[in-house]
Each structure stands twice: as structure tokens, then as C-alpha cells.
Amino acid sequence: MKKNFKKLKVALYDPYLDTLGGGEKYILSIIAVFAEEGAEVTFFWDKDLSNEIKNRFSFQCFKTLKWKKNIFEGHSLFNTLKTLWTLRTFDYFFYVTNGSYFFSPAKKNFIYAMVPDERLYKLSFLNRLKLANYKVVTHSHFTQKWLGRFGFDSFVLPPIIDIPEKVDLAKKEKIILSVGRFFSHLHSKRQDVAIEAFKKLKKAHLEFSDYRLILAGGLKEEDKPYLEKLKSLAKDDSSIIFKPNIGLYELYRLYRLSTYFWHFTGFGIDDEKNPEAVEHLGLTPLEAASHGCVVMAYNAGGLKETVENGRTGFLFSSVEDLIRTMSEVNSDPKLKGTVTANMRKEIKKMYNYRTLEEKVHKII
């Protein structure tokens, strides 16, 4: 039975909120189900990020957000008591874990386990006590599998992918697009490998000589040196274009115009040894595919769930493999059309708002 979320008080604490990446879009989509149905939503953060959220994502339901000071970083007894006193007023509390855990007297509590990194999920005796009234949510069966190995039971809620009713493949331009935050740590999007692969592709196959490689994504101040290294790697190649911190409209425009989408996260990583360093689901490949891009993704992690090689996209294991596949696919327009149609059909069926809403009501 569908629950009534009106007059409920819902809170979120995400220590990574200002990155506004795929993980943030995911947890915000869950909170949006509550907001759409009239719940009062509070975010714990020291700065009002309403405009940033509006510009980066397509949520229209966060117009009356409440912002409260971050109360979760102090470790004094006073801060602990203040946290307990504050959380007791909420019906639902969501926390994106960074490895720290705390008691919560909210009526229902949920942890979003974003990264399958064992260091974040230490089940000490004290942590077991803290987690006694929490449930764990994650976004992919890949992450769920690893959480189980770490001793955590979890359930999967699907993300929402905005999918246009129609795409016009005839309006596609000679663009290879790669979208992901510019940073070199954690599960880096490996824009450096994309640049090298693009240069090799143009040398190996003349039909790609007039293509452009566009690298778009979020950029924080501390990651600017990494972007400068990428620009140095691209040197004077004007066909390699950087677009940091673009808005949602511009991103969707790039999706519409681009023919191919490259995703290198986890490149060269064994996902059985280092699951935290590969893609855990891959929202941007799905977004790109929904706009008719042919997805080429590194064969690791959650992307093996979402991309069926040769049917909904293409998985590669090396730069040479990617270049060979690019040449074969580019010479077969019928295959490109079939693959993009298949992927759009899958996205429409599995990653829509109605499916998420139903699961939120059923599980949460």
C-alpha cells in the first residue's frame, strides 16, 4: 500500500554533498520521492546549495528546502547530545556514509552505501550498536554483492534516468563525449586515458580525424591541478575540449549532439581486488545512452550490469580493443541505431521515476 508522506519530516546528511556527482543525484532522487508528495525536507550542510542543485540536476521539487548547520562532524559529548536531540524530530533520516556512524533516534534511518570500500564498513561492537536501527540502501547489485561480503545486508533502489521521448540520430555530430568529475583519486574517471585513446584512434583510422573529444564534469578547487595536467596532456590539440562545471542544459545538449560516449572509470583495475576503484553503477553512460549516444565503457564493476556488450552498448578491456570496436561500429549505421534503441528501451523500463517511487513506498 502506498504510504502518505505529507507532513512527514525527512532529513539528509551527505558529507560529499557539494561534489554534486552521480552519488548525490541518486540520493537526491530518493529524497525527491518524499518531497514530491509533500514531505518537509531538511539538508544538513553549512552552506545553502539550492542553486547549485538546481543548476546541476533536474529536480523541481526542492523549492522549499530547509538547511541546517552540519552537526555531525564534532565528537564531543555536547555535540553527540545535540545530534540526538535534533534527529529525534525526524520521521526519516538518510545518511551517505563516509565510514563514520552514529546513533539516530529518528523513527526510520537509512544509510546510502555509495562506495564498495571495506574500510567504510567496519562492524565493530560499537558500530553494530549504532547501526541497530538503520537499513542500508545501495544503487547496484555490484555494490550490494560487496556489501554482503563486508557483512552488510542491503537493498537496491534504481536511479532515475531522464529519457527524452525521441532522439534524432541524424542530428548527431562527430563528437565523442566523456562525462565525469575531474579528479585523480578514488574511482577516477580516467580522462587521461581517454585523451591518449582519442589521439591513437585518430592516427589509426582517418574517418575519426575530424571528430572532437569533449570532456565534461564537475571540478572542485582542490582538483584544478589535475585539470591542468589533462590540458597539458592534450597539448595544442584543439579537437580536445574541456567543459568543467557545466549546467544541466548544456550537459543535455552535449548528450543530444554526441555520437559516442566513452567511460574509462576503473581502467586497468581488477574489480575483484579493488571494487572501490571501479564504476559502481554508471549514471552518466545511462544518461548519454538515453539521448542516443553509443556507449563504450570499460569492462568492470557495475557497468557490466547496465551495458550488454553488442546489444545495448559495448564493453572494452583495453585501448586497442576500444579502437577496434569504434572502427567496426562506425562503419555500421544500422548497428548503431539498433544498439541505441535497445538501450533506450532498457532504460525506460528499469530506470524511471515510477519504478523508484513504487520501491520507495514498498521498501522504505
Phi, psi and omega in degrees: 000139181287128181277158177262114183269357180298140179070003175280151178250122185239137181231152177227133166236117179234106182295351178251015191306320185287352174287332179048048178263198182298322179296323179290319178299322181295307183293326177294329178293326177291315178298327181298329178299319178292314183297320180299332184256019169097004179290151175273124187247132178236133174251135175266109180197149184279359179220143177284113182256021184305313182294319179297318178296318180297317183287328184274324186238172187259015181291130180253001189260358184260043183279336183239041178297147170254138179244129177237151181303141178296116183252010191256358187265340178281155183239010180284163178298320179300315181294321178297316179295322178295319179297313179299317181296322181287314185290337182296344183275355185257145175279321180228135176230127179246136182226126174270110191285141170244018179104347176265145180226155182208157177290143176223123176270010174300155185298317177226136186231138183224137174253129172267113178269101187274319189244126179280066181247117187302333181295341181272354189229059179274117183265066173290170179300317181294318179296324178298321177295316181297326186268006186301326182248028175250150165246156185248129179248142172216176192252347184214158178288335175298310179293321179301319179301314182289324177299321177299320178294332179276355178099012182251126169280142182209164173232151185262128170247131183285147174286170175258132175243124176286119183238122178292153181299319182224152171233146180251096182295338180292338181268003178293143179251173182279073183231133168253123185248142172224128184236130178172153181303141177277099174199155189254359184251184182048228178267075182302147180279357173053051175298335179297320179290323178299319179296313180296319180296320180297317179298317180293322179299315182293326178288324185280330186222112185297335182295346178257008185296332180256017175279156173246145172252118180249124179250113183238153177162171179290150180219121175263159184305317184289348181258005180299324176301325178294318178298320179296324176295320178296318179296323177294322178294323179286337179055230186261021180281103184289350179275357174256116190240133180254133179225082178280146173055042178281157179280173183298318182300315180294322179297313180295327176297318178294320176302316182296324186274334188281142178272318182239152174233124179255140177223114187252005182305132180087006185304126178081003182259139173275113185288352173275336180265323183225069182297335181290341186264358179253176178289132184273331173216297180101078179287317185295323174300322178292318178299315180298316180297326180295337177261014173090013176281145172276118185272129172241113188232146177294137190280077179201154171065215184293341180294338176289343174279320191265338181245115176265112189304122177088347181247313179245356180173196183222135178253138179232154182247354179202166177298320180297320178297316179299313183298318178297315180295319179302316181295317182293316183289322183295335180271005184229082181302325180297318179297317179302315180296319181294316182296314181294323178294318179298316182292319178299323179295318179294317181296316181299326182281323192255332190239054181246163183299320183298319179296316178297315181301315180298320181287325176299314180293324183283317189264319185270000000 
